[in-house]
Amino acid sequence: MGRAKVFVTRKLFDEAISLIEEYADVEVYESEEEPAPYDLILDKVRDIDGLLCLLTDKIDARIIEAGECLKVISNYAVGYDNIDVEAATKRGIYVTNTPGVLTETTADLAWAILMAIARRVVEADKYVRAGKWVHAWGPKMMLGSDVHGKTLGIVGLGRIGSAVARRAKGFNMRVIYYDVFRREDLERELGLEYKPLEELLKEADYVTLHVPLTKETYHLIGEKELDLMKPTAYLINTSRGAVIDQKALYKALKERRIAGAALDVFEKEPIDPDDPLLELDNVVLTPHIGSASVETRKKMAMIAAENLVSVLRGVEPPNLVNPEVRRIRPLKPRE
């Protein structure tokens, strides 16, 4: 039995590539920023056993069908809405992700952009750099909103949502949440209050989104939901861009029906340079950097590599997205 072949769609940390090279011949698309072209992935997948891809890579049924020898798709992300998991499962292809490792780092980013929009940090930075700070101080200069003592509404109380809730206690905030599953254990531990989504939107001073992108969560926050929010409230999104109807959000921000928003994710990424959101001063925009710390991104790369290598070795991967695949293609340890 010859060595397995692997294609990696982006240049990763050397430690992760070295791990894969112990078990397979590896080809890497040598770019740190530019995604591998779709047609290139389609071509490469015809002759590989393992694919390590990023969230920006669309791994659809066409690519999956072309992967005649493909055994594993290892996603360098927690989310996997870029992969047609159903098509992969039917072909007996194992799909893996990198959960857990980026929880705390993404929660940090959610708080960073929440506070940035609340206290107008980005605006203030631009103000100073533009030479507009000509008077030392004024009673109404760059007024923002307090964070401490306010009501935080968390939509989605999974790993990241829970981490955000824990940080809120340090700001003496009232924390309310909505999730499809009640978390009475966390309600007791952290003093959280469960609320239906509509009530949460009406009561919260800050609404932060931490849900996966599914058919049910697509445009979960649209014009109707935005109209329920207080005119003094802020919306924060570090989950997936399409959870918000971006056109409806722009309109609400433009008309000042909500105070502001802080977004790390967008319906289209990268955001179009002519997107009207870029014209607004009551929104903070970051380029999908929720997990972007040195420590976390390295850990993600190693987990993605370990997931991929496990399947190639015929061993259960640590983070399997589609466990039903076991019935279609049971793993057998390689000699």
C-alpha angles and dihedrals in degrees: 000000000000128000118283120250124228134187120202114198097209139027107268136182113301093237092062094047091048091054092053091046089062089069107021148025105260132205117188127197097233102226130102096195112017114080118234109261115258093237091052092054089047090054096044095047092065092075108030138092097204136032123195108193142168132237089257091062115091106220100184134167092275093059092042093051089051092055098087093167096032114131104164140025110196113195118207092217143059094243120064104186087123090069128072093229093178092056091047092050092051088055092049093248118151115229120200138179141187108251128168099020095084098041099101095038093052090046088054090053092048089056093044094057093038090058092040092058094039094053096032092239096159092047091048092051091052090046092056095043091050091057093244094127096094099139121057098229144344133188093241100033114134095339115192135170132276118248100191116086094013130119117264118199115202118196107199118022100206125123096304096037090052091049090052090050092053091054091050091064089068089060092051090240129161104240123206125175145190125205135151086244123052113233102203091165091061091041088061096039098047103022094246126165122218116224134175109252095255092052092046091053091050095049107036125096089195124029115195123187124218107160131121119249109258136144087270096050098042105121089354086158110051137144093296093052094044090053089058092059123093116260086238094051130107130215121215125189126186096147116073128327097230091060083082126055094234095198091053090048092052090052092049092049094044091051091043091236086142124028098238151311138231116206132186093168134047141193088249120030125233091033114241112261089231095049107134091227087074090065095059125092095199095070131073114210127195127177102248095286099147093125096029104126121116092239096049098043091052091050090049091053092050093048091049090050092047091050092051096044092048093060092045088054091049093249128129108264117236094237112035117176098188109039091171087073088078090077092052098044114012112201119247120194111247120232 
